[in-house]
Amino acid sequence: MNLDKLVRSNILAMKPYSSARDEYAGDGEIFLDANENPFETGLNRYPDPYQRKLKAKIASLKNVQTNQLFLGNGSDEAIDLILRIFCEPSTDEIIILDPTYGMYQVSAAIQNVAVRKVPLTPNFELSADSVLSAVGSGTKVIFICTPNNPSGNDLDHDEIKKIISEFPGIVVIDEAYIDFTCAESFTQSLEEFANLIVLQTFSKAWGMAALRLGMAFASPEIIRYFNKVKAPYNLNVLAQKEALIRLEEAPEVRQMADELKHARILLEQQLKSLPIVKGVFPSAANFLLVRFENSNAIFDYMISREIIVRDRSKALHCQDCLRITVGTEEENKRLLQALNSFKV
Ligand SMILES: *Cc1c(COP(=O)(O)O)cnc(C)c1O
C-alpha cells in the first residue's frame, strides 16, 4: 500500500502549524516563547501538544508503541480527522455498514464526501464480499464498528480481515465497546495491516464520557498525518492530568465492565420474558437492541415514566426496536417495572 497515494494531495503538500512547543520541547528555566502569562495560575502554560506522558501510559496499557497512538477530543475527533486526511471533498467516498454509528455519515457530510451504505444482514452480520463489491474507484475509507452500534453484536473477524486484506484503502475498526466483549482487539493486528486504523474511547467502559478522550491506533506513518492535521493543542491540560490519574484505576474499570456484562445477561433474560418484547438481539456491548410489539407506544410511555431509551426504529432492520443501555441494578429494575406496567 502506498499511503501517500491515499492521502489528499493538499494534506500531503501542506506545512503544518509549528507551535512554540514543537520548536522547542526540551527543558528550560525561562520560557518566553509562547506569549503565555508568566504568573502561575495552574493553567497558564500550553499543554504538551503530543500528550507524551499520557501516551506512554496508554501505549503500555494497550500493548502498542507510542508512535502508533493518536489521542483526540473523543474518538469523534479521530473520525473527523480520518475524513479530512483521506477524502477529497465532492470526489471521494466512504463505505459504512447499515445500520451503524451515526458519526461516520455526519463527518462525511461535513466534508462533502459521499457515503455508500452496505446493508448488514437482518441479523446484523457482515459479508466481506458485499462490502468489497461496493468499492468504487473513489472509495478511500471503510468504517466497521464492532461490537456494532446499534445492534450490539460482534462482527465476524475473518470477514473483517478479508476486507482489510483485499481493500486497497483505509479500514477503520471502531472498537468503542471493546471492553465489554470477549472478542480480540484489532490493535494487535497493526503490524500485519498497514491500512488499518483502530478506534477506542474512554467514554464507555472507562466512565469518562465527560472528559472527551478517544484513541486512534495505526501505523506510525498514519499517526504522523493525524498529528499534521490536528489542532495544535487538541487535548487540554485538565483532561490529560485527569486521564493520567484515572488510568491507575484500570482494575476497577475491568470490574465495572464485568459487572455491566453480567447485568446485561440478566436484563436480556428478563426482557425476553415480557409479553410486549418480541426479541432481544445478542449483544457484546453495554446495551441491548430490543424489538417490541409497538416501539413508538413503548418509547412514549417510558418517557412519561421519565425513563429515556434510544429510538432506533427508523434504522435498517430495526423496525420497532429501541436501544437500551445497561444501567445500575436499581435503574434496570425500574426499567423492567415500567415495562411491566405498560398496558397494551
Ligand atoms: C460512543 C461511541 C463512540 C464514542 O465517541 P467519543 O467521541 O469517544 O465519546 C465512538 N464510536 C461508537 C460506535 C460509539 O458508540
The ligand as an SDF file (V2000), in Angstrom:
LIG
                    3D

 15 15  0  0  0  0  0  0  0  0999 V2000
  -19.9980    6.0650   21.8370 C   0  0  0  0  0  0  0  0  0  0  0  0
  -19.2950    5.7580   20.5860 C   0  0  0  0  0  0  0  0  0  0  0  0
  -18.1070    6.3970   20.2690 C   0  0  0  0  0  0  0  0  0  0  0  0
  -17.5260    7.3440   21.2640 C   0  0  0  0  0  0  0  0  0  0  0  0
  -17.2050    8.5530   20.8380 O   0  0  0  0  0  0  0  0  0  0  0  0
  -16.4080    9.5500   21.7880 P   0  0  0  0  0  0  0  0  0  0  0  0
  -16.2830   10.7350   20.8900 O   0  0  0  0  0  0  0  0  0  0  0  0
  -15.0780    8.9150   22.0980 O   0  0  0  0  0  0  0  0  0  0  0  0
  -17.2170    9.7820   23.0130 O   0  0  0  0  0  0  0  0  0  0  0  0
  -17.4400    6.0440   19.1100 C   0  0  0  0  0  0  0  0  0  0  0  0
  -17.9340    5.0930   18.3080 N   0  0  0  0  0  0  0  0  0  0  0  0
  -19.0540    4.4320   18.6120 C   0  0  0  0  0  0  0  0  0  0  0  0
  -19.5250    3.3490   17.7380 C   0  0  0  0  0  0  0  0  0  0  0  0
  -19.7790    4.7590   19.7420 C   0  0  0  0  0  0  0  0  0  0  0  0
  -20.9240    4.1110   20.0210 O   0  0  0  0  0  0  0  0  0  0  0  0
  1  2  1  0
  2  3  1  0
  2 14  2  0
  3  4  1  0
  3 10  2  0
  4  5  1  0
  5  6  1  0
  6  7  2  0
  6  8  1  0
  6  9  1  0
 10 11  1  0
 11 12  2  0
 12 13  1  0
 12 14  1  0
 14 15  1  0
M  END
$$$$
